[in-house]
Amino acid sequence: MTWLWWRCCFCWKDQVREEEEDQEEICAATTTNSSESSLDVATTEDSVTMGQTASRINNLFRRKCSATPSPDHEDDAQVSQEDTTFLIPSAVVPSYPLATPRSPLRRGTRPLDLSEISPARPPSKRLKGDIQYLDFPVLKSDETIKFVQNSKIMLILKGIPGSGKSFIAQKIKEVYEDAVVCSADSYFMRDGEYQFDRDQLKEAHEFCQHTASEAAKEGLHVIVIDNTNVRNWEMKYYLDLAKEHHYIPLVMETQTPWAMDSRELALKNSHDIPQKIIAQKVKSYQPVQPIYYGWFINEVDSKKIYSMGQEWLQQILNVDDFFQDFSQNTQLDSGEEILKFFSLDSDAEGKTLHATAKFTGRGKQHGAMEYMKNSIIRRAMGQCFQLHIIGFVITPRTFGARLKLTWEELELWGNDDNEDPPESVFQPVVSRKDNVNCEEQPQEFPNNMEQNDITNKCKRAGCQLTCRVVDAEIGEDRFHPTSGNGSRAHLTLAYAPTVKPVCTGFDLISAVKCEQRAFSKGMSTDSQLEDQKVETYNIRGGVLRNYGEGTWVVYPEKELVVSSMFSAFY
């Protein structure tokens, strides 16, 4: 019986859905007769009652029940019409309305507003569903995945056999389909079976290194190193390879609860390695201890930022006071010599720019261990951040791009913004004219054609430009945009001979102090503050200021926003 009731309801729904296609004609029939005969929801002005609805269901039920029943329900269909009358409410209209009267339903028409249509979002490639023990931004963050796809990243996995390392490699391959996974285990695969031979272990690692080297030469945007890397020296070849080919390295340690449990690892590893050997690996495992943490920019963006910095330098060389001051400090006689004075030492840091968030010195620096163990730092490893370049600081020693960190980036900031430079940092500036012939000094970009060739080569390899120019927020703090926490954040673009790159941060600290003194000068009558002379020059696209002692600061009218990855240098 229950089946009959539900069937009549479904039949009624089918009928209503069929007649909705002809609503234009139904709406035209608004008289009382049409409202009584129609099976649509049109009613008279006096009433739409539950009784009328029941009558329509009754009629539909009797009409549909006359059809041949399905074989699966022949027994139920044998119920007589008299036996089913109690299932159908009476069609007699009651003396009182059971529903609120309303006007006949009409389907209105209006022009379609395109703004109401939500644009279709491209499907995300990030992992869906259960991602337990896979809490890595490169797998679950859409913004980070997009950055990786536009850059060259080397993902170096680190974990004891059975800790889930190869599972991570598998998931990376799902997100980045064209990623190259380099593993010594691949050398022992024979016809789909793993056949380990300890005597060929050296050849297996050479095979893995060769595979990674070929992928790096091709410039493929994701290279995965799926080896145990129990001791940190085992990663050295791949870290050097990443530096040589301008990849951003990211070491990913397994996150499983049994990652250091030799008993569980012996049960879970796929190569049947006995617990005794696993226990030895657990004992010899070395945690990752970077030299510094920071935000790393891909190769194409680094070239673009360096090029824009050179353009600013060329422009301010047209300011006579700057040229005379800089010539006096460097003993250089021409603008061409000054442009060649600075160089980015590719042998020291590679050709990818970075902003140091914390110098840890492999755990030896003050506060390094607390920083490395901080859960916020560990979760941020591999995450994409947007860096805001708000100006440039130029001294006879260094040339740097100034950053303004967001509150999320300030959580990762660990450097001292008021640190006094050690005496060993600043050496007397030696002019290139004294020891190197400027004509023989190699340049980063001898001409625009070479720069374009480099950019196009990177684009073909999957490295894309992410930086963009936006309007700067120019307010009362224009000439002191940063102070306190994070004010030391910068990108080292170039530095003079015998000068270390770390000097760029100390020059920025000095510039910030000059800005604060100049700001206080306008609000104080202290004679000492009035002695500081600040000269301002309007230049195309911004303002140039001289704070004395060779410190010049550029305040552009626009900011440069560039994508970066928070990682570490090992």
C-alpha positions as CSV (number, residue, x, y, z in Angstrom):
1,M,0.0,0.0,0.0
2,T,2.8,2.4,0.8
3,W,4.3,1.8,-2.6
4,L,1.0,2.9,-4.2
5,W,1.0,6.1,-2.3
6,W,4.5,7.0,-3.2
7,R,3.9,6.1,-6.8
8,C,1.0,8.4,-7.1
9,C,3.1,11.3,-5.7
10,F,5.8,10.6,-8.2
11,C,3.3,10.5,-11.0
12,W,1.9,13.9,-9.9
13,K,5.4,15.4,-9.9
14,D,6.0,14.1,-13.4
15,Q,2.8,15.6,-14.6
16,V,3.5,19.0,-13.1
17,R,7.0,19.1,-14.5
18,E,5.6,18.3,-18.0
19,E,3.0,21.0,-17.9
20,E,5.5,23.7,-16.6
21,E,6.9,23.7,-20.1
22,D,3.7,25.3,-21.3
23,Q,3.2,27.9,-18.5
24,E,2.9,30.7,-21.0
25,E,-0.4,29.4,-22.2
26,I,-1.5,28.3,-18.7
27,C,-0.9,31.8,-17.3
28,A,-3.2,33.3,-20.0
29,A,-6.1,31.1,-18.8
30,T,-7.0,33.0,-15.6
31,T,-10.7,32.4,-15.5
32,T,-12.4,30.3,-12.9
33,N,-13.2,27.4,-15.4
34,S,-9.5,27.2,-16.5
35,S,-8.3,27.2,-12.9
36,E,-10.7,24.3,-12.0
37,S,-9.7,22.1,-15.0
38,S,-6.0,22.8,-15.1
39,L,-3.7,20.4,-13.3
40,D,-1.2,23.3,-12.8
41,V,-1.1,25.3,-9.6
42,A,-3.3,28.1,-11.0
43,T,-6.2,28.9,-8.7
44,T,-9.1,31.3,-8.5
45,E,-8.9,34.5,-6.6
46,D,-11.1,33.0,-3.8
47,S,-9.2,29.9,-2.8
48,V,-6.5,27.3,-3.3
49,T,-7.4,24.6,-1.0
50,M,-6.0,21.4,0.2
51,G,-9.0,19.6,-1.2
52,Q,-8.3,20.7,-4.7
53,T,-4.8,19.4,-4.5
54,A,-6.1,16.1,-3.1
55,S,-8.5,15.9,-6.0
56,R,-5.7,16.3,-8.6
57,I,-3.7,13.6,-6.9
58,N,-6.7,11.4,-6.8
59,N,-7.3,11.9,-10.6
60,L,-3.7,11.3,-11.4
61,F,-3.6,8.2,-9.2
62,R,-6.6,6.7,-10.9
63,R,-5.2,7.6,-14.4
64,K,-1.8,6.1,-13.7
65,C,-3.0,3.0,-11.9
66,S,-4.9,1.9,-15.0
67,A,-1.5,1.3,-16.6
68,T,0.1,-2.1,-16.5
69,P,2.1,-2.6,-13.3
70,S,5.7,-3.6,-13.3
71,P,6.5,-7.3,-12.7
72,D,8.3,-6.5,-9.5
73,H,5.1,-5.2,-7.9
74,E,2.3,-7.3,-9.5
75,D,1.0,-8.4,-6.1
76,D,0.7,-4.9,-4.8
77,A,-1.1,-3.8,-8.0
78,Q,-3.9,-6.4,-7.4
79,V,-5.3,-4.2,-4.7
80,S,-8.8,-3.2,-5.7
81,Q,-10.0,0.3,-6.2
82,E,-12.2,0.1,-3.1
83,D,-9.3,-1.0,-0.9
84,T,-7.2,2.0,-1.9
85,T,-9.8,4.7,-1.4
86,F,-8.6,5.3,2.2
87,L,-5.2,6.3,0.8
88,I,-6.6,9.2,-1.1
89,P,-8.1,12.2,0.7
90,S,-11.7,13.1,-0.3
91,A,-12.0,15.5,-3.3
92,V,-14.9,17.3,-1.5
93,V,-13.9,20.9,-1.0
94,P,-14.2,21.8,2.7
95,S,-16.1,24.8,3.9
96,Y,-13.0,26.6,5.1
97,P,-9.7,27.3,3.2
98,L,-6.7,25.2,4.2
99,A,-4.2,27.3,2.3
100,T,-3.7,31.0,1.9
101,P,-5.4,32.2,-1.3
102,R,-3.0,33.7,-3.9
103,S,-3.0,35.0,-7.4
104,P,-2.2,32.6,-10.3
105,L,1.5,31.9,-10.7
106,R,3.1,33.6,-13.6
107,R,6.6,33.2,-15.0
108,G,8.1,36.6,-15.5
109,T,10.7,37.5,-18.1
110,R,13.5,40.0,-17.8
111,P,16.9,40.6,-19.5
112,L,19.7,38.4,-18.2
113,D,22.3,40.4,-16.1
114,L,25.8,38.9,-16.8
115,S,27.0,40.2,-13.5
116,E,24.8,37.6,-11.8
117,I,26.7,34.7,-13.4
118,S,29.6,33.5,-11.3
119,P,32.6,32.8,-13.6
120,A,33.6,29.2,-13.7
121,R,36.7,28.7,-11.6
122,P,39.4,26.4,-13.0
123,P,39.6,23.1,-11.2
124,S,42.2,23.0,-8.4
125,K,45.0,20.5,-8.6
126,R,45.6,20.4,-4.9
127,L,44.9,17.2,-3.0
128,K,41.3,16.5,-2.0
129,G,40.0,14.3,0.8
130,D,42.1,12.8,3.5
131,I,45.6,14.5,3.5
132,Q,46.7,13.2,6.9
133,Y,50.5,13.4,7.3
134,L,50.6,15.5,4.1
135,D,50.5,19.0,5.6
136,F,52.7,20.6,3.0
137,P,51.7,23.9,1.3
138,V,53.1,22.5,-2.0
139,L,50.3,19.9,-1.9
140,K,47.3,21.7,-0.5
141,S,47.7,25.5,-1.2
142,D,46.4,26.7,-4.5
143,E,48.5,29.8,-4.4
144,T,51.7,27.8,-3.6
145,I,50.9,25.3,-6.4
146,K,50.6,28.1,-8.9
147,F,53.9,29.5,-7.8
148,V,55.6,26.1,-8.1
149,Q,54.2,25.7,-11.6
150,N,55.7,29.1,-12.6
151,S,59.1,28.5,-11.0
152,K,61.9,25.9,-10.7
153,I,61.6,24.0,-7.4
154,M,63.7,21.1,-6.2
155,L,61.8,19.0,-3.5
156,I,64.3,17.0,-1.5
157,L,62.5,14.3,0.6
158,K,64.1,13.2,3.9
159,G,63.0,10.2,6.0
160,I,63.8,6.7,7.1
161,P,62.4,3.8,5.1
162,G,58.8,3.1,6.0
163,S,58.1,6.7,7.2
164,G,56.0,7.6,4.2
165,K,58.6,9.3,2.1
166,S,57.7,7.5,-1.2
167,F,54.0,8.1,-0.5
168,I,54.7,11.9,-0.4
169,A,56.5,11.5,-3.7
170,Q,53.5,9.8,-5.2
171,K,51.2,12.6,-4.1
172,I,53.6,15.2,-5.5
173,K,53.4,13.4,-8.8
174,E,49.6,13.6,-8.6
175,V,49.6,17.3,-8.2
176,Y,52.5,18.0,-10.6
177,E,52.0,15.5,-13.4
178,D,55.2,16.5,-15.2
179,A,57.4,16.3,-12.1
180,V,60.5,14.2,-12.3
181,V,61.0,11.8,-9.4
182,C,64.6,10.8,-8.9
183,S,65.2,7.8,-6.6
184,A,68.0,5.3,-6.1
185,D,65.3,2.6,-5.7
186,S,64.4,3.0,-9.3
187,Y,67.7,1.5,-10.3
188,F,66.7,-1.8,-8.6
189,M,63.4,-2.2,-10.4
190,R,63.4,-5.1,-12.8
191,D,60.2,-5.9,-14.7
192,G,58.1,-4.2,-12.1
193,E,59.8,-6.0,-9.2
194,Y,62.2,-4.5,-6.6
195,Q,65.5,-6.5,-6.6
196,F,67.9,-4.8,-4.2
197,D,71.6,-5.5,-4.5
198,R,73.8,-3.9,-1.9
199,D,76.8,-4.3,-4.1
200,Q,75.2,-1.9,-6.6
201,L,74.2,0.7,-4.2
202,K,76.9,3.2,-5.4
203,E,75.7,2.7,-9.0
204,A,72.1,3.3,-7.9
205,H,72.9,6.7,-6.3
206,E,75.0,7.7,-9.4
207,F,71.9,6.8,-11.5
208,C,69.7,9.0,-9.3
209,Q,72.2,11.9,-9.5
210,H,72.4,11.6,-13.2
211,T,68.6,11.7,-13.6
212,A,68.4,14.8,-11.4
213,S,71.2,16.5,-13.3
214,E,69.6,15.9,-16.7
215,A,66.2,17.2,-15.4
216,A,67.9,20.3,-14.1
217,K,69.7,20.9,-17.3
218,E,66.4,20.8,-19.1
219,G,65.0,23.3,-16.6
220,L,62.0,21.2,-15.6
221,H,60.0,23.1,-13.0
222,V,59.6,20.3,-10.4
223,I,62.4,17.8,-9.5
224,V,61.7,15.4,-6.6
225,I,64.6,13.6,-4.8
226,D,63.1,10.5,-3.2
227,N,66.0,9.2,-1.1
228,T,66.4,8.7,2.6
229,N,68.9,11.5,3.1
230,V,69.4,10.3,6.7
231,R,72.6,12.4,7.1
232,N,72.6,15.9,5.9
233,W,75.7,15.5,3.8
234,E,73.7,13.1,1.6
235,M,71.7,16.1,0.3
236,K,74.8,18.1,-0.7
237,Y,75.0,17.0,-4.3
238,Y,71.3,18.0,-4.9
239,L,71.6,21.3,-3.0
240,D,74.7,22.2,-5.1
241,L,72.8,21.1,-8.2
242,A,69.8,23.4,-7.3
243,K,72.2,26.3,-6.7
244,E,74.0,25.7,-10.0
245,H,70.8,25.7,-12.1
246,H,68.9,28.3,-10.0
247,Y,66.3,26.1,-8.4
248,I,64.7,26.9,-5.1
249,P,65.4,24.0,-2.8
250,L,62.8,22.7,-0.3
251,V,63.6,19.9,2.1
252,M,60.5,18.0,3.2
253,E,60.7,15.7,6.2
254,T,58.1,13.0,6.8
255,Q,55.3,13.8,9.3
256,T,54.0,10.4,10.3
257,P,53.9,9.6,14.0
258,W,56.1,6.5,13.5
259,A,58.8,8.4,11.6
260,M,61.3,7.6,14.4
261,D,59.8,4.3,15.7
262,S,62.1,1.5,14.5
263,R,59.5,-1.2,15.2
264,E,56.8,0.4,13.2
265,L,59.2,1.4,10.4
266,A,60.4,-2.2,10.1
267,L,56.8,-3.4,9.7
268,K,55.8,-0.6,7.2
269,N,58.8,-0.3,4.9
270,S,58.3,-1.9,1.5
271,H,61.7,-3.4,1.1
272,D,61.7,-5.7,4.2
273,I,64.6,-4.0,5.9
274,P,65.1,-5.6,9.3
275,Q,64.5,-3.7,12.5
276,K,68.2,-3.8,13.4
277,I,69.2,-1.8,10.4
278,I,66.2,0.6,10.8
279,A,67.3,1.2,14.4
280,Q,70.7,2.2,13.2
281,K,69.3,4.7,10.7
282,V,67.1,6.2,13.4
283,K,70.1,6.6,15.6
284,S,72.2,8.3,12.9
285,Y,69.3,10.5,11.6
286,Q,70.3,14.2,11.5
287,P,67.6,16.9,11.7
288,V,67.7,19.6,9.1
289,Q,69.7,22.6,10.2
290,P,69.8,25.4,7.6
291,I,72.2,28.3,7.5
292,Y,69.3,30.8,7.1
293,Y,65.6,30.9,6.4
294,G,64.0,33.4,4.0
295,W,61.7,34.1,1.1
296,F,63.1,33.0,-2.3
297,I,62.2,34.5,-5.6
298,N,62.3,32.5,-8.9
299,E,64.9,33.1,-11.6
300,V,62.9,35.2,-14.0
301,D,61.5,37.5,-11.2
302,S,65.1,37.9,-9.9
303,K,66.3,39.1,-13.3
304,K,63.4,41.5,-13.6
305,I,63.9,43.0,-10.2
306,Y,67.7,43.4,-10.8
307,S,67.0,45.0,-14.1
308,M,64.5,47.5,-12.6
309,G,67.1,48.3,-9.9
310,Q,69.7,49.1,-12.6
311,E,67.1,51.4,-14.3
312,W,66.7,53.3,-11.1
313,L,70.4,53.6,-10.7
314,Q,70.8,54.9,-14.2
315,Q,68.2,57.5,-13.6
316,I,69.6,58.9,-10.4
317,L,73.0,59.1,-11.9
318,N,71.5,62.1,-13.8
319,V,71.2,63.9,-10.4
320,D,74.4,65.9,-10.2
321,D,74.6,65.8,-6.4
322,F,74.3,62.0,-6.4
323,F,77.0,61.6,-9.1
324,Q,79.4,63.9,-7.3
325,D,78.9,62.3,-3.9
326,F,79.2,58.8,-5.3
327,S,82.3,59.6,-7.4
328,Q,83.9,61.1,-4.3
329,N,83.3,57.9,-2.2
330,T,84.3,55.4,-4.9
331,Q,86.9,57.4,-6.9
332,L,85.1,56.7,-10.1
333,D,84.9,59.3,-12.9
334,S,82.0,58.2,-15.1
335,G,78.5,56.9,-14.9
336,E,79.5,53.8,-16.8
337,E,82.1,53.0,-14.2
338,I,79.6,53.4,-11.4
339,L,77.2,51.1,-13.1
340,K,79.9,48.5,-13.3
341,F,81.0,49.2,-9.8
342,F,78.3,47.0,-8.3
343,S,78.0,43.2,-9.0
344,L,75.9,40.4,-7.8
345,D,78.3,37.6,-6.8
346,S,76.8,34.5,-8.5
347,D,79.4,32.3,-6.9
348,A,78.2,33.2,-3.4
349,E,74.4,33.1,-3.5
350,G,73.3,32.1,-7.0
351,K,71.2,34.1,-9.4
352,T,67.9,33.8,-7.5
353,L,67.2,36.7,-5.1
354,H,66.1,36.1,-1.5
355,A,65.1,38.0,1.6
356,T,66.6,36.5,4.8
357,A,64.1,36.1,7.6
358,K,66.4,34.6,10.2
359,F,70.1,33.7,10.1
360,T,70.5,30.5,12.1
361,G,74.0,29.4,11.3
362,R,72.9,25.7,11.5
363,G,71.6,26.2,15.0
364,K,74.6,28.0,16.4
365,Q,73.2,31.5,16.3
366,H,71.4,33.0,19.3
367,G,67.8,31.9,19.3
368,A,68.3,29.6,16.3
369,M,67.1,26.4,17.9
370,E,63.9,28.0,19.2
371,Y,63.2,29.5,15.8
372,M,63.8,26.2,13.9
373,K,61.4,24.3,16.3
374,N,58.7,27.0,16.1
375,S,55.5,25.3,14.8
376,I,54.7,28.5,12.8
377,I,58.0,28.3,11.0
378,R,57.7,24.6,10.3
379,R,54.2,25.0,8.8
380,A,55.2,27.9,6.6
381,M,58.0,25.9,4.9
382,G,57.3,25.8,1.2
383,Q,54.4,28.3,1.4
384,C,54.0,31.1,-1.1
385,F,54.1,34.8,0.1
386,Q,53.8,38.1,-1.7
387,L,56.7,40.4,-1.1
388,H,56.2,44.2,-1.5
389,I,59.2,46.2,-2.8
390,I,58.7,49.8,-1.7
391,G,62.0,51.4,-2.4
392,F,65.8,51.2,-2.9
393,V,68.7,52.0,-0.6
394,I,72.0,52.9,-2.2
395,T,75.4,53.5,-0.5
396,P,79.0,53.2,-1.6
397,R,78.9,49.7,-0.2
398,T,75.6,48.1,-1.2
399,F,72.6,48.4,-3.4
400,G,69.4,46.9,-2.0
401,A,65.6,46.7,-2.5
402,R,63.6,47.6,0.5
403,L,60.6,45.4,1.6
404,K,57.5,46.0,3.7
405,L,56.4,42.8,5.3
406,T,52.8,41.8,5.9
407,W,51.6,40.6,9.3
408,E,51.8,37.0,8.2
409,E,55.4,37.5,7.1
410,L,56.3,39.4,10.3
411,E,55.4,36.1,12.2
412,L,58.3,34.5,10.4
413,W,60.7,37.4,10.9
414,G,63.5,36.6,13.4
415,N,66.3,39.1,12.7
416,D,67.4,41.9,15.0
417,D,66.3,45.2,13.4
418,N,68.6,47.2,15.7
419,E,71.7,45.1,15.4
420,D,75.0,46.9,15.4
421,P,77.3,45.8,12.6
422,P,80.5,44.0,13.7
423,E,83.8,45.7,12.7
424,S,84.7,42.8,10.5
425,V,81.7,43.4,8.3
426,F,82.7,46.7,6.9
427,Q,85.9,46.8,5.0
428,P,87.3,49.8,3.2
429,V,85.6,50.2,-0.2
430,V,88.0,49.2,-3.0
431,S,87.2,50.7,-6.4
432,R,87.1,48.2,-9.2
433,K,89.2,50.8,-11.1
434,D,92.0,50.0,-8.7
435,N,92.1,46.2,-9.2
436,V,90.0,45.3,-12.2
437,N,89.8,46.8,-15.6
438,C,86.2,47.9,-16.0
439,E,86.2,47.0,-19.7
440,E,87.0,43.4,-18.7
441,Q,84.5,43.2,-15.9
442,P,81.6,40.8,-16.8
443,Q,78.1,42.2,-16.4
444,E,74.9,40.5,-15.5
445,F,73.2,41.8,-18.6
446,P,75.5,43.1,-21.3
447,N,72.6,44.1,-23.4
448,N,68.8,43.8,-23.6
449,M,69.0,40.9,-26.1
450,E,70.9,38.7,-23.6
451,Q,68.4,39.6,-20.9
452,N,65.5,38.7,-23.2
453,D,67.2,35.4,-24.2
454,I,67.6,34.4,-20.5
455,T,63.9,35.3,-19.8
456,N,62.6,33.4,-22.8
457,K,64.8,30.3,-22.0
458,C,63.3,30.3,-18.4
459,K,59.8,30.6,-19.8
460,R,60.3,27.7,-22.1
461,A,61.4,25.7,-19.1
462,G,58.3,26.6,-17.1
463,C,59.7,29.6,-15.1
464,Q,57.3,32.5,-15.5
465,L,57.2,36.2,-14.4
466,T,55.0,36.8,-11.3
467,C,55.9,40.3,-10.3
468,R,53.5,43.2,-10.9
469,V,53.4,46.9,-10.4
470,V,50.7,48.4,-8.1
471,D,50.0,51.9,-6.8
472,A,51.8,52.7,-3.5
473,E,49.9,53.9,-0.5
474,I,51.4,57.4,-0.2
475,G,50.6,59.0,3.1
476,E,52.2,60.9,5.9
477,D,54.7,58.1,6.5
478,R,56.0,58.2,2.9
479,F,59.5,59.1,4.0
480,H,59.6,56.6,6.9
481,P,57.5,53.7,5.6
482,T,59.0,51.1,7.9
483,S,60.4,51.1,11.4
484,G,60.8,48.6,14.2
485,N,60.0,44.9,13.6
486,G,60.7,43.9,10.0
487,S,62.3,47.2,8.9
488,R,65.5,45.4,8.0
489,A,63.9,43.2,5.4
490,H,65.5,43.6,2.0
491,L,66.8,42.0,-1.2
492,T,70.5,42.4,-1.9
493,L,70.8,43.4,-5.5
494,A,74.6,44.2,-5.6
495,Y,77.6,45.1,-3.4
496,A,81.0,46.6,-3.9
497,P,84.3,44.7,-4.0
498,T,85.5,43.4,-0.6
499,V,82.0,44.1,0.8
500,K,79.9,41.2,2.2
501,P,76.2,40.9,1.2
502,V,75.1,41.1,4.8
503,C,76.2,44.7,4.8
504,T,73.0,45.6,2.8
505,G,70.9,44.9,5.9
506,F,73.1,47.1,8.1
507,D,73.0,49.9,5.5
508,L,69.2,49.7,5.6
509,I,69.2,49.8,9.5
510,S,71.3,53.0,9.2
511,A,68.8,54.5,6.6
512,V,65.8,53.7,8.8
513,K,67.5,55.6,11.7
514,C,68.2,58.5,9.4
515,E,64.5,58.6,8.4
516,Q,63.4,58.5,12.1
517,R,65.8,61.4,13.0
518,A,64.5,63.4,10.0
519,F,60.9,62.7,11.0
520,S,61.6,63.8,14.6
521,K,63.3,66.9,13.4
522,G,60.0,68.3,12.1
523,M,58.4,67.7,15.5
524,S,61.3,68.9,17.7
525,T,63.4,72.0,18.3
526,D,66.5,70.0,19.4
527,S,69.6,71.7,17.9
528,Q,71.2,68.3,17.4
529,L,68.4,67.1,15.2
530,E,68.4,70.4,13.2
531,D,72.0,69.7,12.3
532,Q,71.0,66.8,10.1
533,K,70.6,68.0,6.6
534,V,68.2,66.1,4.3
535,E,68.1,66.9,0.6
536,T,65.1,65.9,-1.6
537,Y,65.1,65.5,-5.3
538,N,62.0,64.9,-7.5
539,I,62.8,62.3,-10.1
540,R,60.7,60.5,-12.7
541,G,58.4,58.0,-10.9
542,G,59.4,58.9,-7.4
543,V,61.5,60.9,-4.9
544,L,65.2,60.6,-4.1
545,R,66.6,61.6,-0.7
546,N,70.1,62.2,0.6
547,Y,70.5,61.6,4.3
548,G,74.3,62.3,4.3
549,E,77.3,60.0,4.8
550,G,76.6,58.4,1.4
551,T,73.1,57.1,2.3
552,W,70.6,57.7,-0.6
553,V,67.0,56.3,-0.6
554,V,64.6,56.1,-3.5
555,Y,60.8,56.4,-2.7
556,P,58.9,55.2,-5.8
557,E,55.3,56.2,-6.5
558,K,54.5,52.5,-7.2
559,E,55.2,49.2,-5.4
560,L,56.5,46.0,-7.0
561,V,54.7,42.9,-5.7
562,V,56.4,39.6,-6.4
563,S,55.7,36.0,-5.4
564,S,58.2,34.1,-3.3
565,M,58.5,30.8,-1.4
566,F,59.5,30.6,2.2
567,S,62.3,28.0,2.5
568,A,65.9,27.8,3.7
569,F,69.5,27.8,2.5
570,Y,71.4,24.8,3.7
